[in-house]
C-alpha cells in the first residue's frame, strides 16, 4: 500500500476516526460492530438529485448515516473525509465537479491510501471531452480509476446477464435498467488487474472492482440519481441501482 507520512496527517486521521466512532454509536451493542458512516460527494450536493441518492442509500439499512458533501469551494479536505468509512462520488453535468480537480483528486487518492472506501460513478469516472467533470491530480496521474476516461454515451440500456453472481456486490441484485438516458462511459476496456462483475447489454462495463495498494475500489458506470429524482430519464427506480450503490460501498468498506 502507498504510505502517507506526516504527524499532522496522522493526527487528522485519528481525530476523524474518533468522530466517526462516536457518530456511529461507539462500539455497537452486544458485540455487533456499528454500521459504517458514508458520504455522497458531488457538485449536486444541495439538489434533489443528490437527495435521491441519499434516500436510496438510507433505505438500504446498511449505514449509520449518509451525508452529502459539496465538491465546490473549498475543496473537501482529507480530515473532512476521514470521518467517513466510505465515499461515493459522482458529477452532475450541470457544472464542473470542482474548481480544483487536481486538489480533489489528490485528496481522494490520499483517502484510498489510508484505507478509505471509495466508489466512483458517472461522470467522475472521466471523459476527455469534459475534463471539468472528472478527477485530476494523483487520482488520474497514478491511475486510481478502474474505467479509463472515455466519451460518455446516452440511450436506453439494460444490464446484461450477471457476470459474477457470486460476488457480494451482486447480493440481492436482479436487474438494472438505466432509463431512457442510461448515460455511461463508452468503452469495453478496464485497467489492468480490474475485474468487470456486471456489464451493460452493449458490453460496456457497469460494475468494475479492483484493489489499489491492497484497498478495495469500485467504479460504477452509471449516473446515481434515479427516476425518482426530478428527471425520469435516469435509472429505473424499480430496478436495482440502489442495491449496486449500497453493496459497492459496503464492499469497499468491509476490507478483508
N, C-alpha and C positions, 0 to 999 in steps of 0.2 A: 504494500500500500504506500502511496506517496505520503511523505511525512510533512507536517506543518509544525514549525518550531516558533517559539516566542512566548515569553511569560504573559504578555498582555492577551494574546490569542487564547492561550490555555485558560487563563483566568476567566475570560468571557464565556468560553465553552462550559466551564464548570458552573459558573453562575447561571447560565442558561439551563443546564441540566437540573439545577436545584429548583428553578422556577417551574420547569416542566413537571418535575416530580410533585411539587406542591399543587400545580394546576390539575394534575391527574388524580389527586386524592391520596398522595403518599404511596405506600407500598401495596395498596389494594387490600381487599378483605379476604380473610380465610386463606391467605397464601396465594390468592389469584392475582396475577400481575394486572396493574391498572391498564386501561385502554390507552393507546397512544394518542397524542395530540398532533393534528396536521393543519397545514395552511394551504390555501389556494392563492397562488401568486400570479397576478395578471394585471394588465393595463385596464381591465374592465372591473376592477375591484368594487366600484361604487354603483354598479349597474345591475339590472335584473338578470343579466346573463350569468354573471358570477354567482348571484344569489341562487340561481337554479342549480349550479354545480354544487354549491354548499349544501343545499337541501337534499340533493341526491346522496351525497356522502354521509350526511347526518342520518338519513333514513336507513342506511346500511347497518347502523348499530355497531360499527367496528372501531369507533373513535370516541375519545372522551370530549373532544372539542374540534370544531372545524372553523377556522378563522379565514378571513381574506386579508391579503396584504397587497398594496398597490406597488407596481414596479416603477411608478413615477418618481419624481424628485421628492426627497432624497432617495438614492438607491438603497434598498434594504441592506443592512449590514449582516455580517456573519453572526454577531451576537443576537440580532433580532431573529434570525432564522434558527439559531441553535436551541431555542426553547421548544422547537417542534421536532417530533420524531420523523416526520415525513413532509414533503412539499410536492404539490402538483403545480406545475407552471404551464400556462398557455397564453397565447396572444390573440386578442381580437384584431380584426383587420381595419378597425376604425381609428387607427393612430399607431404610433410607434410603440414597441414594447417598453422602451425606456429611453431617456435622453442619454443614458450611459450604458450601452450594450456591452462595452468592454468591462466596465466595473461589475455589472451584474453577472456576467459570465465568469469573472474571477471569483466572485463570492460563491456562486453555485458550485464551481469546481472545488473550492475550499470546503464547502459543506459536504460534498461527497467524500473528499479526502478524510474528513473527520468521522465518517460513518453515517452521515445523514441519508435518509431515504429520498431519492429524487425521481419523480415521474415527469417526463416532458411530453407535452401534447402540441398539436397544431395551434398556432402557426410557429410556435417557438422551436419546433424541430428544425426549421431553417428553410429558406427559399432564397436562392441567389438573386432573384428579381426584387425581393423585398427584404434587404438586409436589416432594415429598421425594425422588422418583426422578430428577428432571430437573436439568439445569444451569441455574444462575441467573446473576447478575452481568452483566458486559458480554456474555457469550456470548448471553444471552437478550435483553437490552435493545437490543443493536446487531445482532441477528439474524444470528448466525453459523450458526444452524440452517438446514437446507435443507428439511426436512419440518416444517411448522408444528405446534406442540403440538396433539395430538388424543387423544381417548379411544382406548384400545387394545382390540382385539377378539381373540377366540380362534376356532378352528375350522379343521379340516383344509383346507389350501390348497396349491396348486402354483404355480410360476411360469407366467406366460403366455409366448407366443412372444417371443423376444428382440427387444426394441425397437430396439436398436442393436448388431447383431452385429459391427460393425467396431471397436467401442471396445476399447482394451487391457484393460479390466476384464473383458471377455467372453472373452478368450483362454482356450481350454481348457474353457469352460463348455458343458455340455449341458443340464442341467435342475436344478431345485431343488424340493424338497418340504419344506414347513415342519413336517411331522409332524401328529399329531392336535391339537397345541396351535396351531401357526402364529401365534403372537402377533405383532401388528402394529398400527401406528397406523392408525386408521380414517379415512383421508382420501384423496381423489384430488388434493389440491392440494399444490403445492410453491411455494416462494418465487420471486419474480421473478428471472429470469436463471438459475435452476436448471433442469437437464435430467434427465428420467427416462430411464434407459437400459435398465431392466428393470422389469416390473410383475408383481404377483401376478395370478392369474387373475381375481380380483374387481376388477381395475383400480386397486387401491391401489398406490402406488409401492413398489418393492422395492429398487432401487439408484438413488440420486439424486446427481448431480455438479454442481459449480459452482466458481467461483473467488471468493475474498474478498480484495480488495486484491491480485489477481494470484497468490494462493496457492491451490492446488487443495484442494478439500474433498469429502468423500463422506459421505452418510448411508445407512446400511443399515437397512432397515425389517424386521429380524428379530432374534431373540434368538440370540446367537452360540454358546452351548453346543449340542451336537448330541445325537442319540440314543445316542451312545457314552457320554454322561455318565450319572450315576445316574438321570436321568429320560428314558425312551424316548419321551416325547411331543414332544420338541424336534425340530429339523430332521433329516431323514433323512440319516444319515452316508453312505449310498450315493449321495447326490446331491451337488451342487457348492457347498454353503455355504462349504467351505474355500477353493475357488477364488475365490469372491466376496470373502472377507475378505482373503486374501493379495494378490490382484490390486488390490484397493482401496487397501491400504496401499502397495503399490509405486507405484501411480499418483499418490497424493498426495506420496510421497517423491521420485519422479523428475520434479521440476519441469522444464519446458522451458527 
